[in-house]
Amino acid sequence: MAGFTPGELGWPGTWTDRAGRDRTPSVPGHELSGVVTELGYGTTGLTVGQRVFGLADWTRDGSLAEYTAVEARNLAPLPAGIDHTVAAALPISGLTAWQGLFDHAHLKTGQTALIHGAAGGVGSIAVQLAHELGARVIGTGRAGDRETALGLGADAFVDLQADRLEDAGEVDVAFDVIGGEVLQRTAPLVRAGGTLVTIIGPPKVRPADGRAIFFVVEPDRFRLADLADRVRSGRLKPIVGAVRPLAEVPSTFAPDHRVPGKTIIRIAQGW
Ligand SMILES: NC(=O)c1ccc[n+]([C@@H]2O[C@H](COP(=O)([O-])OP(=O)(O)OC[C@H]3O[C@@H](n4cnc5c(N)ncnc54)[C@H](OP(=O)(O)O)[C@@H]3O)[C@@H](O)[C@H]2O)c1
């Protein structure tokens, strides 16, 4: 099973290697869950036949293919009981949510976190992680996302089209996954000493007395194992939307192809 990010055809690393050289034709997709079929010389810690999931390199051929070459350090064991479909939805969204909330914003129990796009890939995981930590969570999104966000553990929800974001009040951490005008309106809500984290691009705004951070998710096999453990024990639920066959990949990348939840690509029948 493989996951992809709708916007990745616009990333430079999709078309060039680390040295900036053209690497077309390239295979997109960076999330995968499957079985080890072969080990590179000297690889330790994995065995042929083992169930694994993880994150493929940004600047090499990716996961929308029958076989993917991945550095062993970017793969984590997949516990029995977690479906490959669910595991393929976890690497980017899960690691991004964790790194944003905890590595960059240092969210603490009892603090308030504003999480944009709370029913989306990253936001839905961030809401669950922040809620489990014991933070007060305000989710945002479209009107139809309200029930999903509240069901995941958000204490309150702001409909970005109908409600006033400013009414959310002051927050310790704001997690932006939308950018633009939403990001601009969010910066003033961050209280002194707080952090605005965005995953869209280097921010042009910052809280008056706080930090503004942009980051790109990094592979982390130990955190992946932790996230898988949370899924296995029912504490974390990635939202899987459509599951499509490999042959339908071109249409799933189309900008008008919006379905709720993460679209997962079924590489081989019978999985
Ligand atoms: N820097 C990094 O490391 C990193 C990592 C992961 C993702 N990203 C980027 O972060 C973004 C979000 O990723 P994702 O996987 O969470 O995407 P996603 O699953 O599409 O989630 C985004 C959510 O925000 C909602 N939303 C977007 N614009 C909105 C608006 N103007 N008003 C209300 N709701 C709005 C979307 O609703 P609709 O679907 O209805 O529009 C969706 O529920 C993408 O651009 C992705 O490329 C960056």
The ligand as an SDF file (V2000), in Angstrom:
LIG
                    3D

 48 52  0  0  0  0  0  0  0  0999 V2000
    6.1550   20.7870    5.5770 N   0  0  0  0  0  0  0  0  0  0  0  0
    5.8760   19.4940    5.7000 C   0  0  0  0  0  0  0  0  0  0  0  0
    6.6930   18.7100    6.1600 O   0  0  0  0  0  0  0  0  0  0  0  0
    4.5180   18.9790    5.3110 C   0  0  0  0  0  0  0  0  0  0  0  0
    4.1320   17.6950    5.7300 C   0  0  0  0  0  0  0  0  0  0  0  0
    2.8530   17.2360    5.4110 C   0  0  0  0  0  0  0  0  0  0  0  0
    1.9930   18.0400    4.6670 C   0  0  0  0  0  0  0  0  0  0  0  0
    2.4150   19.2620    4.2430 N   0  0  0  0  0  0  0  0  0  0  0  0
    1.4940   20.1480    3.4970 C   0  0  0  0  0  0  0  0  0  0  0  0
    0.5200   20.5670    4.4230 O   0  0  0  0  0  0  0  0  0  0  0  0
   -0.7330   20.7120    3.7880 C   0  0  0  0  0  0  0  0  0  0  0  0
   -1.7810   19.9130    4.5170 C   0  0  0  0  0  0  0  0  0  0  0  0
   -1.4960   18.5330    4.3980 O   0  0  0  0  0  0  0  0  0  0  0  0
   -2.6180   17.4640    4.7810 P   0  0  0  0  0  0  0  0  0  0  0  0
   -2.0940   16.1470    4.3710 O   0  0  0  0  0  0  0  0  0  0  0  0
   -3.0570   17.6490    6.1890 O   0  0  0  0  0  0  0  0  0  0  0  0
   -3.7920   17.9160    3.7720 O   0  0  0  0  0  0  0  0  0  0  0  0
   -5.3230   17.5980    3.8210 P   0  0  0  0  0  0  0  0  0  0  0  0
   -5.5640   16.1790    4.2270 O   0  0  0  0  0  0  0  0  0  0  0  0
   -5.9250   18.1110    2.5480 O   0  0  0  0  0  0  0  0  0  0  0  0
   -5.8440   18.4920    5.0510 O   0  0  0  0  0  0  0  0  0  0  0  0
   -6.0200   19.8800    5.0070 C   0  0  0  0  0  0  0  0  0  0  0  0
   -7.3470   20.1770    5.6840 C   0  0  0  0  0  0  0  0  0  0  0  0
   -7.5150   21.5920    5.7750 O   0  0  0  0  0  0  0  0  0  0  0  0
   -8.7730   21.9350    5.1800 C   0  0  0  0  0  0  0  0  0  0  0  0
   -8.6770   23.2510    4.5680 N   0  0  0  0  0  0  0  0  0  0  0  0
   -7.7730   23.6540    3.6300 C   0  0  0  0  0  0  0  0  0  0  0  0
   -7.9960   24.9310    3.2980 N   0  0  0  0  0  0  0  0  0  0  0  0
   -9.0570   25.3410    4.0410 C   0  0  0  0  0  0  0  0  0  0  0  0
   -9.7700   26.5740    4.1660 C   0  0  0  0  0  0  0  0  0  0  0  0
   -9.4250   27.6450    3.4470 N   0  0  0  0  0  0  0  0  0  0  0  0
  -10.7920   26.6370    5.0280 N   0  0  0  0  0  0  0  0  0  0  0  0
  -11.1460   25.5530    5.7580 C   0  0  0  0  0  0  0  0  0  0  0  0
  -10.5220   24.3740    5.6980 N   0  0  0  0  0  0  0  0  0  0  0  0
   -9.4900   24.2650    4.8410 C   0  0  0  0  0  0  0  0  0  0  0  0
   -8.9960   20.8620    4.1260 C   0  0  0  0  0  0  0  0  0  0  0  0
  -10.3420   20.8020    3.7680 O   0  0  0  0  0  0  0  0  0  0  0  0
  -10.7180   20.4650    2.2280 P   0  0  0  0  0  0  0  0  0  0  0  0
  -10.1430   19.1290    1.9540 O   0  0  0  0  0  0  0  0  0  0  0  0
  -12.1920   20.5000    2.2300 O   0  0  0  0  0  0  0  0  0  0  0  0
  -10.0670   21.5470    1.4020 O   0  0  0  0  0  0  0  0  0  0  0  0
   -8.5150   19.6200    4.8810 C   0  0  0  0  0  0  0  0  0  0  0  0
   -9.5010   19.1210    5.7810 O   0  0  0  0  0  0  0  0  0  0  0  0
   -0.5070   20.3030    2.3320 C   0  0  0  0  0  0  0  0  0  0  0  0
   -0.2780   21.4780    1.5800 O   0  0  0  0  0  0  0  0  0  0  0  0
    0.7400   19.4540    2.3860 C   0  0  0  0  0  0  0  0  0  0  0  0
    1.4580   19.4550    1.1680 O   0  0  0  0  0  0  0  0  0  0  0  0
    3.6460   19.7520    4.5500 C   0  0  0  0  0  0  0  0  0  0  0  0
  1  2  1  0
  2  3  2  0
  2  4  1  0
  4  5  1  0
  4 48  2  0
  5  6  2  0
  6  7  1  0
  7  8  2  0
  8  9  1  0
  8 48  1  0
  9 10  1  0
  9 46  1  0
 10 11  1  0
 11 12  1  0
 11 44  1  0
 12 13  1  0
 13 14  1  0
 14 15  2  0
 14 16  1  0
 14 17  1  0
 17 18  1  0
 18 19  2  0
 18 20  1  0
 18 21  1  0
 21 22  1  0
 22 23  1  0
 23 24  1  0
 23 42  1  0
 24 25  1  0
 25 26  1  0
 25 36  1  0
 26 27  1  0
 26 35  1  0
 27 28  2  0
 28 29  1  0
 29 30  1  0
 29 35  2  0
 30 31  1  0
 30 32  2  0
 32 33  1  0
 33 34  2  0
 34 35  1  0
 36 37  1  0
 36 42  1  0
 37 38  1  0
 38 39  2  0
 38 40  1  0
 38 41  1  0
 42 43  1  0
 44 45  1  0
 44 46  1  0
 46 47  1  0
M  CHG  2   8   1  16  -1
M  END
$$$$
